[in-house]
Amino acid sequence: MEDGKIILRKVTRSYYGYDPEAEDIESNIRMFESGILDSDSESVKGMSPEELRKLAFDRYVVDRERRSKLRAEKDAKRSNHRTIRIEPARDNYQKAKDALRKAVSCEDS
């Protein structure tokens, strides 16, 4: 954080002194920011700070409920998975060995 702002730094490859990847990332972030701000700017003109705070909180509550529903759906999907234990396949040699061991143990007793 610098001056109350979050600064993101990503090391990108430089091509002959230019960094097109960083420029692309920055332009995408700027476009995203302007899209978010422009979509709300018309509807909030002339609102008092109290009205803006209430509107912001209401939108936050809606987003929080949506996120919690998505999280609950994910958790429900995870809980439906069952663990199935599969015994390793036993070959004929092992079966014969076990049968002999069983037969010998019966004769001894």
HUWOPE-V404292 format. One record per residue. N is the residue number from 1. RES is the residue in three letters. PSI is psi as a letter, one per 30 degrees, with the letter a starting at -180 (* if undefined). D_LAST is the distance of its C-alpha to the last C-alpha in whole Angstrom. Layout:
# HUWOPE-V404292
<<N | RES | PSI | D_LAST> <N | RES | PSI | D_LAST>>
This chain:
# HUWOPE-V404292
<<1 | MET | k | 79> <2 | GLU | k | 82> <3 | ASP | h | 85> <4 | GLY | g | 83> <5 | LYS | k | 82> <6 | ILE | k | 78> <7 | ILE | k | 79> <8 | LEU | k | 76> <9 | ARG | k | 77> <10 | LYS | k | 75> <11 | VAL | j | 75> <12 | THR | l | 76> <13 | ARG | k | 78> <14 | SER | k | 81> <15 | TYR | j | 83> <16 | TYR | h | 86> <17 | GLY | f | 87> <18 | TYR | k | 86> <19 | ASP | i | 83> <20 | PRO | f | 83> <21 | GLU | e | 79> <22 | ALA | e | 80> <23 | GLU | e | 83> <24 | ASP | e | 81> <25 | ILE | e | 79> <26 | GLU | e | 82> <27 | SER | e | 84> <28 | ASN | e | 81> <29 | ILE | e | 80> <30 | ARG | e | 84> <31 | MET | e | 84> <32 | PHE | e | 81> <33 | GLU | e | 83> <34 | SER | e | 86> <35 | GLY | e | 84> <36 | ILE | e | 83> <37 | LEU | e | 86> <38 | ASP | e | 88> <39 | SER | f | 86> <40 | ASP | f | 87> <41 | SER | e | 90> <42 | GLU | e | 92> <43 | SER | f | 90> <44 | VAL | g | 91> <45 | LYS | k | 94> <46 | GLY | g | 96> <47 | MET | k | 93> <48 | SER | l | 93> <49 | PRO | e | 91> <50 | GLU | e | 89> <51 | GLU | e | 89> <52 | LEU | e | 87> <53 | ARG | e | 85> <54 | LYS | e | 84> <55 | LEU | e | 84> <56 | ALA | e | 81> <57 | PHE | e | 79> <58 | ASP | e | 79> <59 | ARG | e | 78> <60 | TYR | e | 75> <61 | VAL | e | 74> <62 | VAL | e | 74> <63 | ASP | e | 72> <64 | ARG | e | 69> <65 | GLU | e | 68> <66 | ARG | e | 68> <67 | ARG | e | 66> <68 | SER | e | 64> <69 | LYS | e | 63> <70 | LEU | e | 62> <71 | ARG | e | 60> <72 | ALA | e | 58> <73 | GLU | e | 58> <74 | LYS | e | 56> <75 | ASP | e | 54> <76 | ALA | e | 53> <77 | LYS | e | 52> <78 | ARG | e | 50> <79 | SER | f | 48> <80 | ASN | f | 48> <81 | HIS | k | 46> <82 | ARG | k | 42> <83 | THR | k | 39> <84 | ILE | k | 37> <85 | ARG | k | 34> <86 | ILE | k | 33> <87 | GLU | k | 30> <88 | PRO | k | 30> <89 | ALA | k | 30> <90 | ARG | k | 27> <91 | ASP | l | 28> <92 | ASN | e | 26> <93 | TYR | e | 25> <94 | GLN | e | 23> <95 | LYS | e | 21> <96 | ALA | e | 20> <97 | LYS | e | 19> <98 | ASP | e | 17> <99 | ALA | e | 16> <100 | LEU | e | 14> <101 | ARG | e | 13> <102 | LYS | e | 11> <103 | ALA | e | 10> <104 | VAL | e | 9> <105 | SER | e | 6> <106 | CYS | e | 5> <107 | GLU | e | 6> <108 | ASP | f | 4> <109 | SER | * | 0>>
